[in-house]
Amino acid sequence: MPKDVDILTDIEKENSNGVEFYHHSIISKIMILNEDERYLDSNLIYTFKISHLSYPINWDKHMKDAIFLQEKGCVLNYDVYLMLMELWEEIHSKKYGSKSKINLNTNNQSFFNGNVKRKYDHDWLHEQFAFYDRPLHESIRRDMNNPFPVKEKWDALSYEDKIKCALEECYVIAFERFSDFPYRIALIKSIKKLITTMTKGWFNLFLKENFKDLINFNDEHYKKVFSSLI
């Protein structure tokens, strides 16, 4: 059960004794939506937790809390989620970087010219980890020379194929960046990396809300390929 104490307030107060006070114009809007006079509604707590996951701050705790609340039937308030993402961008961008800098709408060469030393070509790795004849990400792109995914194409996928499409990307990132770790730990680290620094928007939200299904997907092929390429 989550045990920390956060207080939303319409007046400015300093944090004290492990209690965090949140005061912002956005918070005031959220308070109006709350039904209980004293405690934040469970769906709003869940929404707070999911929004926090975009930043590497107490990340494991927030994810555990989010899964706990999800299992209790809590659902996301999308409008509040967008408000919170705006708030965290204002608060955390200076330390953790602005999410506006995450840009998939560019050519492949520009996007993949990062600081990662790659033993294998990124697209080739996608082919090795693919669930089907071709990587699923190809089915949600309008242009193979541009990594930008098309939301309408994504929405047309079944839930299982959405999980598989996300996992293919996670597998590649796991191998490229975390191959020194056991395959399962590498997978968890890759999902966290994708959530906190490499994605934003609807795909980022999908990773957050489906973390449990992503890490529990039984895929012997991933284990085999991961081990064979090391």
Contacts in CASP RR format, 6 or more apart in sequence:
PFRMAT RR
TARGET T0000
AUTHOR 0000-0000-0000
METHOD contacts of the structure
MODEL  1
MPKDVDILTDIEKENSNGVEFYHHSIISKIMILNEDERYLDSNLIYTFKI
SHLSYPINWDKHMKDAIFLQEKGCVLNYDVYLMLMELWEEIHSKKYGSKS
KINLNTNNQSFFNGNVKRKYDHDWLHEQFAFYDRPLHESIRRDMNNPFPV
KEKWDALSYEDKIKCALEECYVIAFERFSDFPYRIALIKSIKKLITTMTK
GWFNLFLKENFKDLINFNDEHYKKVFSSLI
1 68 0 8 1.000
2 45 0 8 1.000
2 65 0 8 1.000
2 68 0 8 1.000
2 69 0 8 1.000
4 18 0 8 1.000
4 20 0 8 1.000
4 61 0 8 1.000
5 18 0 8 1.000
5 19 0 8 1.000
5 20 0 8 1.000
6 19 0 8 1.000
6 20 0 8 1.000
6 21 0 8 1.000
6 22 0 8 1.000
6 48 0 8 1.000
7 13 0 8 1.000
7 19 0 8 1.000
7 20 0 8 1.000
7 21 0 8 1.000
7 22 0 8 1.000
8 21 0 8 1.000
8 22 0 8 1.000
8 23 0 8 1.000
8 27 0 8 1.000
8 30 0 8 1.000
8 31 0 8 1.000
8 40 0 8 1.000
9 21 0 8 1.000
9 22 0 8 1.000
9 23 0 8 1.000
9 27 0 8 1.000
10 23 0 8 1.000
10 27 0 8 1.000
10 28 0 8 1.000
10 31 0 8 1.000
11 23 0 8 1.000
12 21 0 8 1.000
12 23 0 8 1.000
13 21 0 8 1.000
13 23 0 8 1.000
14 21 0 8 1.000
15 21 0 8 1.000
24 87 0 8 1.000
26 83 0 8 1.000
26 84 0 8 1.000
26 86 0 8 1.000
26 87 0 8 1.000
27 87 0 8 1.000
29 83 0 8 1.000
30 44 0 8 1.000
30 80 0 8 1.000
30 83 0 8 1.000
30 84 0 8 1.000
33 44 0 8 1.000
33 77 0 8 1.000
33 80 0 8 1.000
34 40 0 8 1.000
34 41 0 8 1.000
34 44 0 8 1.000
35 41 0 8 1.000
40 48 0 8 1.000
42 69 0 8 1.000
42 72 0 8 1.000
42 74 0 8 1.000
43 74 0 8 1.000
43 75 0 8 1.000
43 76 0 8 1.000
43 77 0 8 1.000
44 77 0 8 1.000
44 80 0 8 1.000
45 69 0 8 1.000
45 74 0 8 1.000
46 66 0 8 1.000
46 69 0 8 1.000
46 70 0 8 1.000
46 74 0 8 1.000
46 75 0 8 1.000
46 76 0 8 1.000
47 76 0 8 1.000
47 77 0 8 1.000
47 80 0 8 1.000
47 81 0 8 1.000
47 84 0 8 1.000
48 84 0 8 1.000
49 62 0 8 1.000
49 63 0 8 1.000
49 65 0 8 1.000
49 66 0 8 1.000
49 69 0 8 1.000
50 66 0 8 1.000
50 76 0 8 1.000
50 81 0 8 1.000
50 205 0 8 1.000
50 208 0 8 1.000
50 209 0 8 1.000
51 81 0 8 1.000
51 84 0 8 1.000
51 85 0 8 1.000
51 88 0 8 1.000
52 58 0 8 1.000
52 59 0 8 1.000
52 62 0 8 1.000
52 88 0 8 1.000
53 59 0 8 1.000
53 62 0 8 1.000
53 63 0 8 1.000
53 66 0 8 1.000
53 195 0 8 1.000
53 196 0 8 1.000
53 208 0 8 1.000
54 85 0 8 1.000
54 88 0 8 1.000
54 99 0 8 1.000
54 195 0 8 1.000
54 196 0 8 1.000
54 200 0 8 1.000
54 204 0 8 1.000
54 208 0 8 1.000
55 88 0 8 1.000
55 92 0 8 1.000
55 96 0 8 1.000
55 196 0 8 1.000
56 96 0 8 1.000
56 192 0 8 1.000
56 196 0 8 1.000
57 92 0 8 1.000
59 192 0 8 1.000
59 196 0 8 1.000
63 211 0 8 1.000
66 208 0 8 1.000
66 211 0 8 1.000
67 211 0 8 1.000
67 212 0 8 1.000
70 209 0 8 1.000
70 212 0 8 1.000
76 205 0 8 1.000
76 209 0 8 1.000
81 205 0 8 1.000
85 99 0 8 1.000
89 98 0 8 1.000
89 99 0 8 1.000
89 100 0 8 1.000
93 99 0 8 1.000
96 196 0 8 1.000
99 200 0 8 1.000
102 197 0 8 1.000
102 198 0 8 1.000
102 199 0 8 1.000
102 200 0 8 1.000
103 111 0 8 1.000
104 111 0 8 1.000
104 146 0 8 1.000
104 147 0 8 1.000
104 148 0 8 1.000
104 149 0 8 1.000
105 146 0 8 1.000
105 148 0 8 1.000
106 146 0 8 1.000
106 147 0 8 1.000
106 148 0 8 1.000
107 145 0 8 1.000
107 146 0 8 1.000
108 123 0 8 1.000
108 145 0 8 1.000
108 146 0 8 1.000
108 147 0 8 1.000
111 147 0 8 1.000
112 122 0 8 1.000
112 147 0 8 1.000
116 176 0 8 1.000
116 177 0 8 1.000
118 176 0 8 1.000
119 229 0 8 1.000
120 175 0 8 1.000
120 229 0 8 1.000
122 172 0 8 1.000
122 176 0 8 1.000
123 135 0 8 1.000
125 171 0 8 1.000
125 172 0 8 1.000
125 175 0 8 1.000
125 176 0 8 1.000
125 229 0 8 1.000
126 135 0 8 1.000
126 137 0 8 1.000
126 168 0 8 1.000
126 169 0 8 1.000
126 172 0 8 1.000
127 134 0 8 1.000
127 135 0 8 1.000
128 225 0 8 1.000
128 229 0 8 1.000
129 135 0 8 1.000
129 168 0 8 1.000
129 171 0 8 1.000
129 172 0 8 1.000
129 175 0 8 1.000
129 221 0 8 1.000
129 222 0 8 1.000
129 225 0 8 1.000
130 136 0 8 1.000
130 168 0 8 1.000
131 164 0 8 1.000
131 167 0 8 1.000
131 168 0 8 1.000
131 221 0 8 1.000
135 168 0 8 1.000
136 157 0 8 1.000
136 161 0 8 1.000
136 164 0 8 1.000
136 165 0 8 1.000
136 168 0 8 1.000
137 147 0 8 1.000
137 149 0 8 1.000
137 165 0 8 1.000
137 168 0 8 1.000
137 169 0 8 1.000
138 144 0 8 1.000
139 153 0 8 1.000
139 157 0 8 1.000
139 165 0 8 1.000
140 149 0 8 1.000
140 150 0 8 1.000
140 153 0 8 1.000
140 154 0 8 1.000
140 157 0 8 1.000
140 165 0 8 1.000
141 147 0 8 1.000
141 148 0 8 1.000
141 149 0 8 1.000
141 150 0 8 1.000
141 153 0 8 1.000
142 148 0 8 1.000
142 150 0 8 1.000
142 153 0 8 1.000
149 203 0 8 1.000
151 202 0 8 1.000
154 162 0 8 1.000
154 165 0 8 1.000
154 202 0 8 1.000
154 203 0 8 1.000
157 165 0 8 1.000
162 206 0 8 1.000
162 210 0 8 1.000
163 210 0 8 1.000
163 213 0 8 1.000
163 214 0 8 1.000
163 217 0 8 1.000
166 203 0 8 1.000
166 206 0 8 1.000
166 207 0 8 1.000
166 210 0 8 1.000
166 214 0 8 1.000
167 214 0 8 1.000
167 217 0 8 1.000
167 219 0 8 1.000
167 222 0 8 1.000
169 194 0 8 1.000
170 187 0 8 1.000
170 190 0 8 1.000
170 191 0 8 1.000
170 194 0 8 1.000
170 214 0 8 1.000
171 187 0 8 1.000
171 190 0 8 1.000
171 222 0 8 1.000
171 225 0 8 1.000
171 226 0 8 1.000
173 190 0 8 1.000
173 193 0 8 1.000
173 194 0 8 1.000
173 198 0 8 1.000
174 183 0 8 1.000
174 186 0 8 1.000
174 187 0 8 1.000
174 189 0 8 1.000
174 190 0 8 1.000
174 226 0 8 1.000
175 186 0 8 1.000
175 226 0 8 1.000
175 229 0 8 1.000
177 186 0 8 1.000
177 189 0 8 1.000
177 190 0 8 1.000
177 193 0 8 1.000
178 185 0 8 1.000
178 186 0 8 1.000
178 189 0 8 1.000
178 190 0 8 1.000
179 186 0 8 1.000
179 226 0 8 1.000
179 229 0 8 1.000
179 230 0 8 1.000
181 189 0 8 1.000
183 222 0 8 1.000
183 223 0 8 1.000
183 226 0 8 1.000
183 227 0 8 1.000
184 215 0 8 1.000
186 226 0 8 1.000
187 214 0 8 1.000
187 215 0 8 1.000
187 222 0 8 1.000
188 215 0 8 1.000
191 207 0 8 1.000
191 211 0 8 1.000
191 214 0 8 1.000
191 215 0 8 1.000
194 204 0 8 1.000
194 207 0 8 1.000
195 204 0 8 1.000
195 207 0 8 1.000
195 208 0 8 1.000
199 207 0 8 1.000
207 214 0 8 1.000
END
